[in-house]
Each structure stands twice: as C-alpha cells, then as structure tokens.
Amino acid sequence: MKKTVFGIAIMLLWLVSSSAQAATCTPTGFFRDSINMTAALINPSGTVTGTVDATGCNVAIYYDHNGAGGAVKADVFGSNYFGVLVNGDGGTVNVDILPGSQIHDIGEVPHNGTQHGVAVYYRGFFPVSNVTGKISGASIWGYQKGGIVANGMGTQVMVTDNKVTGDGHVSFIAQNGIQVGYGASASVMRNNVSGNSYIGFPGDGSASGGVIVVGGPGYGTCPDGNDCPFTVNSKVNDNVLANNDVGIYLTNLEADFSAPGSATNIKAVNNTITSDQCFNTSYQAGISDVGNNDKMINARISGPGYLGCSTVYNPSGNAVDADSSFTNNAKVHAIK
C-alpha cells in the first residue's frame, strides 16, 4: 500500500512538472492591423517538433529572411492571427510543413467575424521576396479565416495531401480552405478540403471557397503599393472538396471587375466536388471562374448544394459557373 501511495505521489509530481507552460510572446517586427505581431517561436533552427502552445501570442511560429527558414513537424495551436507565418517580404526564406503536422485552433475564442486567424500563411509581396516551401500531409482545422494561404509574386509553394477542415455552415465569417493569391505560384494537389460555408445573407453577400485563386486590380492595392497582380498558371488538381459554398473559386479581376484581358492559364483537373445543402443564400457553385484561358477538366460535381438550390444564382442547376461578367458571383473575401 505504501508503494502504491508513493507511486501515485510521484505520478502527480510528474504531471505537475510536465504541464504546458504559458508561451513567451516576443514581438516579430511584422505588423498587422497596426499590431506588432508577437510570436511564441521566431526563426527556430532545424525542424520544430513536439507541441507549440502559442496561447496569448498573435503567431505560433514566425519565419523571415533573418533565419533563412526551417521545417515544422509539430502540434501547433493557440495563437489568434497566424499558426505558421512565413514572411518573405524582406528576402529569401524557405519553410516546409512536414507530414504529420497538426495546426489548429487559430483565431479568437470563440471564433468571430474579424478577418484573421490563418493556420499557415506564406507571403512575399516585394521585389526582394523569394518565399518557397512545401505544405504536405498536414491536418489543419479550427481556423477562424483560412487554412492555408500563399500570397504575393515572390511566393512559390506546393500544397499537397493535406486535410483542411473549416467550421462548417456558419453565419459569422466567410472562411476559405486554401488560398493562392496576388501573383503567387502554387500547385494545389490531392488535398481534402471541407466545411467552408457562410450564410451569405443576412451578412455581406460573400461566399466561402474550398480552394480560391484570386488576383488582379479588382482586389485593390497590394502591400507593395501597386495594383494587385493577377495570379496565373496555378494548378488545382485531384482534390476532394466537400461542403464548401464554392468548391473551386477562380477569380482574377480587372479594375472594373471584368475578366482579365491576358491569359491566366489556371488548370483545375480531376477534382471531386460535392455539397450537402443549400446554405449560402447568395451563391454556390461547384467551380466558379473569372479568368482568361482557364481550363476545368473532368470535374465530378454532385450534391444538392450545387445542383438543387433555387435561392442561389444557379437557377438552371448548373454545377459550373463561368460567367465572365462577374455579375453572378458573390464576393470572395481573401486575405492579403
């Protein structure tokens, strides 16, 4: 009996000593919403493993050109703006998100309608930017605004074999699963993206996307002070997309919101797209495209959310919208 009590005491002592400690949140020098973003880890060397509890910080793991890069294979959670932020605005940085990573619970508690809370964010908006990496085999959920975002002409990434899960049908924010934006170069392949769905009205009339590709002057001025560039040559292939307002949302806009005058050459091939219900009251579609010479090949589109909604701009039951006027498309809110 004494040994048992002693053993329990030792176990309790071990549990106390090994409990997670509050993160030390250090300013990064990267500003968002006039806030100097704080991070639990800044430019960690090698591969980050184990648990990164960033509760109280704006960012869990922050990389920029000062550290050149690294890799993440960890359980990352708790920050309110970004999970992993790879900022190439100042120069070259390479970061890989490795298979087995879990990045989750990024945003406010509980989630609300403010436009932040991105699990993985790569950005490179300036001429010196050279941002590269692979996001592969990760599980991403519990984000407030976006799962994976790659932005800027200096960004080149591969997004493959990830599971990205939104909050489902919600009325407070238009989430997006995977975003390629503002001149970034990306291949989005073999991902499973689900549960990005917004009510539309009442609200601002916007819609969520499983995979969105956005760019062009219609999206205003980018962080480098110039009109946002078109996003071209992206590949969105072999993905499974379920219960998103729009499965694949391709939207490159001129300043007057018309389709681009030059070729955008986006290819969406062999995607399986389904939706369970008519939830967004503004717009739902399997694939929506505003572009020039984009190609949508062998899409398998099904479900009442795309084929049976009389309240959305899809009265004939069309699963694919390729209206170049953009008049039939809801807003898509994309992070810059």
C-alpha positions as CSV (number, residue, x, y, z in Angstrom):
1,M,0.0,0.0,0.0
2,K,2.8,2.4,0.8
3,K,4.4,1.7,-2.5
4,T,1.2,2.4,-4.3
5,V,0.6,5.7,-2.5
6,F,4.3,6.7,-3.2
7,G,3.8,5.8,-6.8
8,I,0.7,8.0,-7.1
9,A,2.6,10.9,-5.4
10,I,5.4,10.5,-7.9
11,M,2.9,10.4,-10.8
12,L,1.2,13.6,-9.6
13,L,4.5,15.3,-9.2
14,W,5.4,14.3,-12.8
15,L,2.1,15.6,-14.1
16,V,2.6,19.0,-12.5
17,S,6.2,19.4,-13.6
18,S,5.4,18.4,-17.2
19,S,2.3,20.6,-17.7
20,A,2.5,23.1,-20.5
21,Q,3.9,26.5,-19.6
22,A,2.5,29.8,-21.0
23,A,4.2,30.9,-24.1
24,T,6.6,33.8,-24.1
25,C,5.3,36.1,-26.8
26,T,8.1,38.1,-28.5
27,P,7.5,41.0,-31.0
28,T,8.4,40.0,-34.5
29,G,8.5,43.4,-36.2
30,F,5.8,42.3,-38.6
31,F,2.7,44.5,-38.3
32,R,-0.9,43.5,-38.9
33,D,-3.9,45.7,-38.1
34,S,-1.3,48.2,-36.6
35,I,-0.2,45.4,-34.1
36,N,3.5,44.4,-33.9
37,M,2.7,40.7,-34.1
38,T,4.1,38.6,-31.2
39,A,5.2,35.0,-31.7
40,A,6.0,32.0,-29.4
41,L,8.9,31.0,-31.7
42,I,10.9,33.3,-34.0
43,N,13.1,31.8,-36.7
44,P,13.7,28.4,-34.9
45,S,16.6,26.4,-36.4
46,G,16.1,22.9,-37.8
47,T,12.8,21.2,-37.5
48,V,10.2,22.2,-34.9
49,T,8.7,19.1,-33.3
50,G,6.6,18.4,-30.3
51,T,3.9,20.8,-29.1
52,V,3.8,24.6,-29.7
53,D,1.2,26.1,-27.4
54,A,1.0,29.8,-28.5
55,T,-1.9,30.8,-26.3
56,G,-1.7,34.6,-25.8
57,C,0.5,35.2,-28.9
58,N,-0.5,36.5,-32.3
59,V,1.7,34.0,-34.1
60,A,2.8,30.5,-33.1
61,I,5.9,30.1,-35.3
62,Y,7.3,33.0,-37.3
63,Y,9.9,32.9,-40.0
64,D,11.6,35.6,-42.1
65,H,14.8,36.1,-44.1
66,N,16.8,36.6,-40.9
67,G,16.6,32.9,-40.2
68,A,16.5,31.7,-43.8
69,G,14.0,29.0,-43.0
70,G,13.4,25.6,-41.5
71,A,10.7,23.0,-41.1
72,V,7.7,22.2,-38.9
73,K,6.5,18.8,-37.8
74,A,4.6,19.7,-34.7
75,D,1.3,20.2,-33.0
76,V,0.7,23.9,-33.2
77,F,-2.2,25.8,-31.7
78,G,-3.4,28.7,-29.6
79,S,-2.4,31.9,-31.5
80,N,-5.1,34.3,-32.7
81,Y,-3.7,35.6,-36.0
82,F,-1.4,33.0,-37.6
83,G,-0.3,29.5,-36.8
84,V,2.9,29.3,-39.0
85,L,3.8,32.6,-40.7
86,V,6.5,32.6,-43.4
87,N,7.2,36.3,-44.2
88,G,9.4,36.8,-47.3
89,D,8.8,40.5,-47.7
90,G,12.4,41.2,-46.7
91,G,14.2,38.4,-48.7
92,T,14.7,34.7,-49.1
93,V,13.1,32.2,-46.8
94,N,12.2,28.5,-47.2
95,V,10.0,26.6,-44.8
96,D,8.4,23.2,-45.2
97,I,5.3,22.0,-43.3
98,L,6.0,18.3,-43.0
99,P,3.6,15.3,-42.9
100,G,2.2,14.6,-39.5
101,S,1.9,18.3,-38.5
102,Q,-1.3,19.4,-36.8
103,I,-2.1,23.1,-36.9
104,H,-5.4,24.0,-35.3
105,D,-7.4,26.4,-33.1
106,I,-6.0,29.6,-34.7
107,G,-8.2,32.6,-34.1
108,E,-10.3,34.2,-31.3
109,V,-12.0,32.1,-28.7
110,P,-14.7,31.7,-29.7
111,H,-14.3,32.4,-33.4
112,N,-15.8,35.6,-34.6
113,G,-16.1,37.7,-37.9
114,T,-12.8,39.5,-37.7
115,Q,-10.7,38.8,-40.8
116,H,-7.8,36.9,-39.2
117,G,-6.9,33.5,-37.9
118,V,-4.9,31.7,-40.6
119,A,-3.3,28.4,-39.9
120,V,-0.5,28.6,-42.4
121,Y,0.5,31.8,-44.2
122,Y,3.2,32.3,-46.8
123,R,3.7,35.8,-48.1
124,G,6.1,37.6,-50.5
125,F,4.9,40.9,-51.9
126,F,8.1,42.8,-52.6
127,P,10.8,42.6,-55.4
128,V,13.3,41.0,-52.9
129,S,10.9,38.3,-51.9
130,N,11.8,34.7,-52.6
131,V,9.4,32.5,-50.5
132,T,9.4,28.8,-51.1
133,G,8.1,25.7,-49.4
134,K,6.0,22.6,-49.3
135,I,2.9,22.1,-47.2
136,S,2.4,18.4,-47.3
137,G,0.5,15.8,-45.2
138,A,-0.7,18.2,-42.5
139,S,-4.0,18.2,-40.7
140,I,-5.4,21.7,-40.4
141,W,-8.6,22.7,-38.6
142,G,-10.2,25.1,-36.2
143,Y,-9.0,28.2,-38.1
144,Q,-11.0,31.4,-38.0
145,K,-10.4,32.8,-41.5
146,G,-8.2,30.5,-43.6
147,G,-6.5,27.1,-43.6
148,I,-3.5,27.7,-46.0
149,V,-2.7,31.0,-47.7
150,A,0.0,31.7,-50.2
151,N,0.2,35.3,-51.3
152,G,2.5,37.6,-53.5
153,M,4.6,37.3,-56.6
154,G,7.6,36.2,-54.6
155,T,5.8,33.2,-53.3
156,Q,6.1,29.7,-54.8
157,V,4.7,26.7,-52.9
158,M,3.4,23.2,-53.3
159,V,0.3,22.3,-51.3
160,T,-0.3,18.6,-51.4
161,D,-2.0,15.8,-49.5
162,N,-3.3,18.0,-46.6
163,K,-6.6,17.7,-44.7
164,V,-8.1,21.2,-44.3
165,T,-11.4,21.4,-42.3
166,G,-13.4,24.5,-41.7
167,D,-16.0,25.2,-39.1
168,G,-18.9,24.1,-41.3
169,H,-22.0,26.1,-42.0
170,V,-21.6,29.3,-40.1
171,S,-23.1,32.8,-40.1
172,F,-20.3,34.9,-38.7
173,I,-17.4,34.7,-41.2
174,A,-16.6,33.5,-44.8
175,Q,-13.8,31.0,-44.3
176,N,-11.6,29.8,-47.1
177,G,-9.8,26.4,-47.1
178,I,-6.8,27.1,-49.4
179,Q,-5.9,30.4,-51.0
180,V,-3.5,31.2,-53.7
181,G,-3.4,35.0,-54.2
182,Y,-1.9,38.1,-55.8
183,G,0.6,36.6,-58.1
184,A,1.7,33.6,-56.0
185,S,2.7,30.4,-57.9
186,A,1.3,27.2,-56.5
187,S,0.3,23.7,-57.1
188,V,-2.7,22.5,-55.0
189,M,-3.0,18.8,-55.4
190,R,-4.6,15.8,-53.6
191,N,-5.9,17.8,-50.7
192,N,-9.1,17.1,-48.8
193,V,-10.9,20.4,-48.1
194,S,-14.3,20.7,-46.4
195,G,-16.6,22.7,-44.3
196,N,-16.0,26.3,-45.5
197,S,-19.5,27.7,-45.8
198,Y,-21.0,31.1,-44.9
199,I,-24.7,32.2,-44.8
200,G,-24.3,35.0,-47.3
201,F,-27.4,36.9,-46.4
202,P,-28.0,38.2,-43.7
203,G,-24.4,39.3,-43.9
204,D,-22.3,41.0,-46.7
205,G,-23.3,38.6,-49.5
206,S,-20.0,36.9,-49.7
207,A,-19.3,33.2,-50.1
208,S,-16.6,30.8,-48.9
209,G,-14.3,28.7,-51.1
210,G,-12.7,25.3,-50.7
211,V,-9.8,26.4,-52.9
212,I,-9.6,30.0,-54.1
213,V,-7.3,31.6,-56.6
214,V,-7.5,35.4,-56.5
215,G,-5.7,38.4,-58.1
216,G,-5.8,41.5,-60.2
217,P,-6.5,45.2,-59.8
218,G,-10.1,44.4,-58.9
219,Y,-8.7,43.5,-55.5
220,G,-7.2,46.9,-55.0
221,T,-3.7,47.8,-53.8
222,C,-1.3,45.1,-52.5
223,P,1.2,45.7,-49.7
224,D,3.9,46.8,-52.1
225,G,1.7,49.8,-53.0
226,N,0.9,48.6,-56.5
227,D,-2.3,47.2,-58.0
228,C,-2.6,43.6,-57.1
229,P,-1.2,41.3,-59.8
230,F,-3.1,38.5,-61.5
231,T,-2.5,35.0,-60.2
232,V,-1.6,32.8,-63.2
233,N,-0.6,29.3,-64.1
234,S,-1.8,27.7,-60.8
235,K,-2.7,24.1,-60.8
236,V,-5.7,22.8,-58.7
237,N,-5.7,19.0,-59.4
238,D,-7.0,15.8,-57.9
239,N,-8.6,17.4,-54.8
240,V,-11.6,16.2,-52.8
241,L,-13.8,19.2,-51.9
242,A,-16.9,18.8,-49.7
243,N,-19.5,21.2,-48.3
244,N,-17.9,24.4,-49.4
245,D,-20.0,27.2,-50.8
246,V,-17.8,27.2,-53.9
247,G,-15.6,24.1,-54.4
248,I,-13.0,25.9,-56.6
249,Y,-13.3,29.7,-56.8
250,L,-11.1,31.2,-59.6
251,T,-11.4,35.0,-59.6
252,N,-8.9,37.2,-61.4
253,L,-10.4,40.7,-61.8
254,E,-9.6,43.8,-63.8
255,A,-10.2,47.1,-62.0
256,D,-13.7,47.2,-63.4
257,F,-14.3,43.6,-62.2
258,S,-14.3,42.2,-65.7
259,A,-12.3,39.2,-66.7
260,P,-8.6,39.7,-67.5
261,G,-7.5,40.8,-70.9
262,S,-4.5,38.5,-70.7
263,A,-4.3,34.7,-70.2
264,T,-4.4,33.5,-66.6
265,N,-3.9,29.8,-67.6
266,I,-5.2,28.2,-64.4
267,K,-5.9,24.5,-64.7
268,A,-8.4,22.7,-62.5
269,V,-8.3,19.0,-63.3
270,N,-9.8,15.8,-61.9
271,N,-11.4,17.3,-58.8
272,T,-14.2,15.7,-56.9
273,I,-16.6,18.4,-55.6
274,T,-19.8,17.9,-53.6
275,S,-22.1,19.9,-51.2
276,D,-24.7,18.6,-48.8
277,Q,-27.2,21.5,-48.7
278,C,-28.2,25.0,-49.9
279,F,-26.8,27.1,-47.1
280,N,-25.3,30.2,-48.7
281,T,-28.2,32.4,-49.8
282,S,-26.0,34.5,-52.2
283,Y,-24.1,32.0,-54.3
284,Q,-23.0,28.4,-54.5
285,A,-21.2,26.6,-57.4
286,G,-19.0,23.6,-57.8
287,I,-16.5,25.7,-59.8
288,S,-16.7,29.4,-60.4
289,D,-14.3,31.0,-62.9
290,V,-13.5,34.6,-63.9
291,G,-10.3,34.3,-65.9
292,N,-8.8,34.0,-69.4
293,N,-7.9,30.7,-70.9
294,D,-8.5,28.8,-67.6
295,K,-9.3,25.1,-68.0
296,M,-11.7,23.0,-66.0
297,I,-11.3,19.3,-66.9
298,N,-13.0,16.2,-65.7
299,A,-14.7,17.7,-62.6
300,R,-17.0,15.3,-60.7
301,I,-19.6,17.6,-59.2
302,S,-22.6,16.4,-57.2
303,G,-24.9,17.1,-54.2
304,P,-27.9,19.3,-53.6
305,G,-25.8,22.2,-52.6
306,Y,-24.7,22.7,-56.2
307,L,-27.5,21.0,-58.2
308,G,-30.7,21.8,-56.4
309,C,-30.6,25.3,-54.9
310,S,-33.2,27.7,-56.2
311,T,-32.3,30.5,-53.9
312,V,-28.8,31.0,-55.3
313,Y,-27.5,32.3,-58.6
314,N,-27.7,28.9,-60.1
315,P,-31.4,28.6,-61.3
316,S,-30.8,26.1,-64.0
317,G,-29.0,23.7,-61.7
318,N,-25.6,24.4,-63.4
319,A,-22.7,22.9,-61.4
320,V,-20.1,25.2,-63.1
321,D,-20.3,29.0,-63.4
322,A,-18.1,30.6,-66.0
323,D,-19.8,33.9,-66.2
324,S,-17.0,36.3,-67.2
325,S,-19.1,39.4,-66.3
326,F,-18.7,38.5,-62.6
327,T,-22.3,39.8,-62.1
328,N,-23.5,36.5,-60.9
329,N,-20.7,35.9,-58.4
330,A,-20.8,36.7,-54.7
331,K,-17.9,38.4,-53.0
332,V,-15.0,36.4,-52.0
333,H,-13.0,37.8,-49.1
334,A,-9.3,36.9,-49.5
335,I,-6.5,37.6,-47.0
336,K,-3.7,39.8,-48.2
